[in-house]
C-alpha cells in the first residue's frame, strides 16, 4: 500500500472544519503572493540603504510558507482544471475503442455483475500481474461497485470473492455497495467519492487510475462513465476474445482490455 503523506490526516480535518477549500486557497494564495512581493521590495530597499534585511526575510518567509501550505493542502491544478471545464461547458464527444494495449494502472474502479462470469475479474487480472505470473502486482488499489442482492453469484457475492482473492495477492480492495443499481445519480456520486478518496487518502493521481464499465447494469455503466468523464479519468472496456453465432460474447474465451478513445469535438468544429 502506498504510504500516505504525513500531513494527510491534518488535511482531512481542515477539510471537515473549513468546508470547500476553494475560497481559502485563493485567499491564502493571494496573501502569500502579496507578502512575497512586499518582502522582495523590502529586501531591495534594505540592500540599497545598507540596512538590516531581517524584516524583509521574515516577510518573504511567511509568504513562501503560505504558498507551500496551499500546494500541500489543496490540489490547485485540479481545481483550476475543473474551473476551466466549467467555463467551457461540457463538450461533445466521439468515443471509440482503441486497439492499443491498456497500460497497467495502480488504481482500478470496476462494476461487478451477477452471474457465473464476471468481467470485473478479467479487468482486475489485467492490471494485477503485468502479464508475468508471480510478479509484483501493478494494481495496488481496486474499488468494486456492487449492486444489491443476496445469495450465491449475486453482485455482492461475486465482489466479496474477488476482494478475498486479490487481497491475498497484495491488492487493497474496497467494495462499494449500492442501494439501487438503477439509480444513475447514486452511482455517479459513489464514483466521485471514490476518486476523491483515491487522491486524498492514497495519493493516486487521475493518470494512475482507470475505470472499467463492462459489467453491472446499464445505469451503473452510465453513472460510472459520466463521473469518469467529468473527472478526466481514462475508461476501458473488456472486449470479448470470441463471439457465439448469435452475436453474444463467448464468455468462456475470456476478454482483453481495450482503452476507450475519447476525442473532444467543439460545437464550432463539428458544425
C-alpha positions as CSV (number, residue, x, y, z in Angstrom):
1,X,0.0,0.0,0.0
2,X,1.3,3.4,-0.9
3,X,2.3,5.4,2.2
4,X,0.1,8.4,3.0
5,X,1.7,11.8,3.3
6,X,2.4,12.7,6.9
7,X,0.0,15.7,6.7
8,X,-2.9,13.8,5.2
9,X,-4.9,13.4,8.4
10,X,-4.5,17.1,9.1
11,X,-5.6,18.0,5.6
12,X,-8.8,15.9,6.1
13,X,-9.5,17.6,9.4
14,X,-9.1,21.0,7.9
15,X,-11.4,20.0,5.1
16,X,-14.1,19.0,7.6
17,X,-13.7,22.2,9.5
18,X,-13.4,24.7,6.7
19,X,-15.7,23.0,4.1
20,X,-14.9,23.8,0.5
21,X,-11.2,24.6,0.0
22,X,-11.7,27.0,-2.9
23,X,-12.1,30.3,-1.1
24,X,-9.4,29.5,1.4
25,X,-7.0,28.5,-1.4
26,X,-7.5,31.8,-3.2
27,X,-7.3,33.8,0.0
28,X,-4.1,32.2,1.3
29,X,-2.6,32.2,-2.2
30,X,-3.3,35.9,-2.7
31,X,-2.0,36.7,0.8
32,X,1.2,34.7,0.2
33,X,1.9,36.3,-3.2
34,X,1.3,39.7,-1.7
35,X,3.8,39.0,1.2
36,X,6.4,37.7,-1.2
37,X,6.1,40.9,-3.3
38,X,6.3,43.1,-0.2
39,X,9.2,41.1,1.1
40,X,11.1,41.4,-2.2
41,X,10.5,45.2,-2.2
42,X,11.8,45.5,1.4
43,X,14.8,43.4,0.6
44,X,15.8,45.6,-2.3
45,X,15.3,48.7,-0.2
46,X,17.4,47.2,2.6
47,X,20.3,46.3,0.2
48,X,20.2,49.8,-1.4
49,X,20.1,51.5,2.0
50,X,22.6,49.1,3.6
51,X,20.2,48.4,6.4
52,X,19.1,45.2,8.2
53,X,17.2,42.9,5.9
54,X,15.6,40.9,8.8
55,X,12.1,42.3,8.3
56,X,12.3,41.5,4.6
57,X,13.4,37.9,5.2
58,X,10.6,37.4,7.7
59,X,8.0,38.8,5.3
60,X,9.4,36.6,2.5
61,X,9.4,33.5,4.7
62,X,5.8,33.9,5.8
63,X,4.7,34.4,2.1
64,X,6.6,31.3,0.9
65,X,5.2,29.3,3.9
66,X,1.6,30.3,2.8
67,X,2.2,29.3,-0.8
68,X,3.7,25.9,0.4
69,X,0.6,25.4,2.6
70,X,-1.7,26.0,-0.4
71,X,0.3,23.5,-2.5
72,X,0.3,20.8,0.2
73,X,-3.2,21.0,1.4
74,X,-5.1,21.7,-1.9
75,X,-4.9,20.2,-5.3
76,X,-4.6,23.5,-7.1
77,X,-4.1,22.2,-10.6
78,X,-7.2,20.0,-10.4
79,X,-9.2,22.9,-9.1
80,X,-8.1,25.2,-11.9
81,X,-8.8,22.5,-14.5
82,X,-12.3,22.0,-13.0
83,X,-12.9,25.7,-13.3
84,X,-11.8,25.8,-16.9
85,X,-14.1,22.9,-17.7
86,X,-17.0,24.7,-16.0
87,X,-16.3,27.9,-18.1
88,X,-16.0,26.0,-21.4
89,X,-19.0,23.8,-20.7
90,X,-19.4,20.1,-21.5
91,X,-18.1,19.4,-25.0
92,X,-19.4,17.0,-27.5
93,X,-17.5,13.7,-27.6
94,X,-16.8,10.9,-30.1
95,X,-16.0,7.6,-28.5
96,X,-14.4,4.5,-30.0
97,X,-12.4,1.5,-28.8
98,X,-8.6,1.6,-29.2
99,X,-6.7,-1.4,-30.2
100,X,-3.7,-0.3,-28.2
101,X,-2.6,-2.1,-25.1
102,X,-4.1,-0.7,-22.0
103,X,-1.2,0.4,-19.7
104,X,-1.3,-1.2,-16.3
105,X,-2.6,1.1,-13.6
106,X,-2.2,1.3,-9.8
107,X,-5.9,2.1,-9.3
108,X,-9.0,0.5,-10.9
109,X,-12.7,1.1,-10.5
110,X,-14.9,-1.6,-11.9
111,X,-18.6,-2.7,-11.9
112,X,-19.4,-6.2,-10.5
113,X,-22.1,-8.2,-12.4
114,X,-24.2,-11.0,-11.2
115,X,-23.8,-14.5,-12.6
116,X,-21.1,-17.0,-13.1
117,X,-18.9,-14.9,-15.5
118,X,-17.8,-11.6,-14.0
119,X,-16.0,-9.1,-16.4
120,X,-14.5,-7.3,-13.3
121,X,-12.4,-10.4,-12.7
122,X,-10.7,-10.1,-16.1
123,X,-10.2,-6.3,-15.6
124,X,-8.5,-6.9,-12.2
125,X,-6.4,-9.7,-13.6
126,X,-5.2,-7.4,-16.4
127,X,-3.9,-4.7,-14.1
128,X,-2.7,-7.0,-11.3
129,X,0.2,-9.0,-12.7
130,X,1.5,-7.1,-15.7
131,X,1.4,-10.3,-17.8
132,X,4.0,-12.1,-15.7
133,X,2.7,-14.8,-13.3
134,X,4.2,-14.5,-9.8
135,X,5.5,-10.9,-10.4
136,X,4.7,-8.0,-8.1
137,X,1.2,-6.7,-8.9
138,X,0.9,-3.3,-10.7
139,X,-2.5,-2.8,-9.2
140,X,-2.4,-1.6,-5.7
141,X,-6.0,-0.3,-5.1
142,X,-9.3,-1.5,-6.5
143,X,-12.8,-0.3,-5.9
144,X,-15.6,-2.8,-6.7
145,X,-19.0,-1.3,-7.2
146,X,-21.7,-3.9,-6.5
147,X,-25.5,-3.8,-6.8
148,X,-27.9,-5.2,-4.3
149,X,-28.7,-8.9,-3.9
150,X,-28.4,-11.9,-1.7
151,X,-27.1,-15.4,-2.3
152,X,-24.6,-17.2,-4.5
153,X,-23.3,-15.5,-7.7
154,X,-25.1,-12.2,-6.9
155,X,-23.2,-9.0,-7.4
156,X,-22.3,-8.6,-3.7
157,X,-21.3,-12.3,-3.5
158,X,-19.0,-12.0,-6.6
159,X,-17.5,-8.8,-5.2
160,X,-16.7,-10.5,-1.8
161,X,-14.9,-13.4,-3.6
162,X,-12.9,-11.0,-5.7
163,X,-11.9,-9.0,-2.6
164,X,-10.7,-12.1,-0.8
165,X,-8.8,-13.4,-3.8
166,X,-7.0,-10.2,-4.7
167,X,-6.3,-9.0,-1.2
168,X,-4.4,-12.3,-0.7
169,X,-2.3,-11.2,-3.7
170,X,-1.5,-7.8,-2.1
171,X,-4.2,-5.6,-3.7
172,X,-6.2,-3.3,-1.4
173,X,-9.8,-3.9,-2.4
174,X,-12.8,-1.9,-1.3
175,X,-16.4,-2.9,-2.0
176,X,-18.9,0.0,-2.6
177,X,-22.4,-1.4,-2.1
178,X,-25.2,0.4,-3.9
179,X,-28.7,0.7,-2.6
180,X,-30.2,0.9,-6.1
181,X,-28.3,-0.4,-9.2
182,X,-30.6,1.6,-11.5
183,X,-30.0,5.0,-9.8
184,X,-27.6,6.8,-12.0
185,X,-27.2,9.7,-9.6
186,X,-26.2,7.2,-6.8
187,X,-23.5,5.6,-8.9
188,X,-22.2,9.0,-10.1
189,X,-21.8,10.2,-6.6
190,X,-20.2,6.9,-5.5
191,X,-17.6,7.1,-8.2
192,X,-17.0,10.8,-7.5
193,X,-16.3,9.9,-3.8
194,X,-14.0,7.1,-4.8
195,X,-11.9,9.4,-7.0
196,X,-11.6,11.9,-4.1
197,X,-10.7,9.1,-1.7
198,X,-8.1,7.7,-4.1
199,X,-6.4,11.1,-4.3
200,X,-6.7,12.3,-0.7
201,X,-6.0,9.1,1.2
202,X,-3.8,7.1,-1.2
203,X,-2.1,9.7,-3.3
204,X,-3.3,8.3,-6.6
205,X,-3.5,10.8,-9.5
206,X,-6.1,10.6,-12.2
207,X,-3.4,9.3,-14.6
208,X,-2.8,6.3,-12.3
209,X,-6.5,5.2,-12.2
210,X,-8.7,3.7,-14.9
211,X,-12.4,2.9,-14.8
212,X,-13.8,-0.3,-16.4
213,X,-17.5,0.0,-17.4
214,X,-18.0,-3.6,-18.8
215,X,-20.1,-5.1,-16.0
216,X,-23.0,-4.0,-13.9
217,X,-26.4,-2.7,-15.1
218,X,-26.8,-0.1,-17.8
219,X,-27.5,2.6,-15.2
220,X,-24.3,1.6,-13.3
221,X,-22.4,2.0,-16.6
222,X,-23.8,5.4,-17.3
223,X,-23.1,6.7,-13.8
224,X,-19.5,5.4,-13.9
225,X,-18.8,6.8,-17.4
226,X,-20.3,10.3,-16.6
227,X,-18.4,10.6,-13.4
228,X,-15.1,9.5,-15.0
229,X,-15.5,11.9,-17.9
230,X,-16.2,14.7,-15.5
231,X,-13.0,13.9,-13.7
232,X,-10.9,13.3,-16.8
233,X,-10.1,9.7,-15.9
234,X,-9.4,7.1,-18.6
235,X,-12.0,4.4,-19.4
236,X,-11.6,0.9,-20.5
237,X,-13.8,-2.0,-21.8
238,X,-13.2,-5.7,-21.7
239,X,-13.6,-6.8,-25.3
240,X,-14.5,-10.5,-25.7
241,X,-11.9,-12.7,-27.5
242,X,-14.7,-14.5,-29.4
243,X,-18.4,-14.4,-30.1
244,X,-21.1,-17.0,-30.5
245,X,-23.1,-17.5,-33.7
246,X,-25.9,-15.4,-32.3
247,X,-23.6,-12.5,-31.7
248,X,-23.3,-12.8,-28.0
249,X,-19.9,-12.8,-26.3
250,X,-18.3,-16.2,-25.8
251,X,-17.6,-15.7,-22.1
252,X,-15.6,-18.9,-21.8
253,X,-13.0,-17.5,-24.2
254,X,-12.2,-14.6,-21.9
255,X,-11.6,-10.9,-22.9
256,X,-8.9,-8.3,-23.5
257,X,-8.8,-4.8,-22.0
258,X,-9.3,-2.0,-24.6
259,X,-8.9,1.6,-23.8
260,X,-11.8,3.9,-24.8
261,X,-10.6,6.6,-27.2
262,X,-12.4,9.8,-26.4
263,X,-12.0,12.7,-28.8
264,X,-13.4,16.0,-27.7
265,X,-15.0,18.0,-30.5
266,X,-16.2,21.5,-30.1
267,X,-19.5,22.7,-31.4
268,X,-17.7,25.0,-33.9
269,X,-15.5,22.2,-35.3
270,X,-18.4,19.9,-35.8
271,X,-20.7,22.4,-37.5
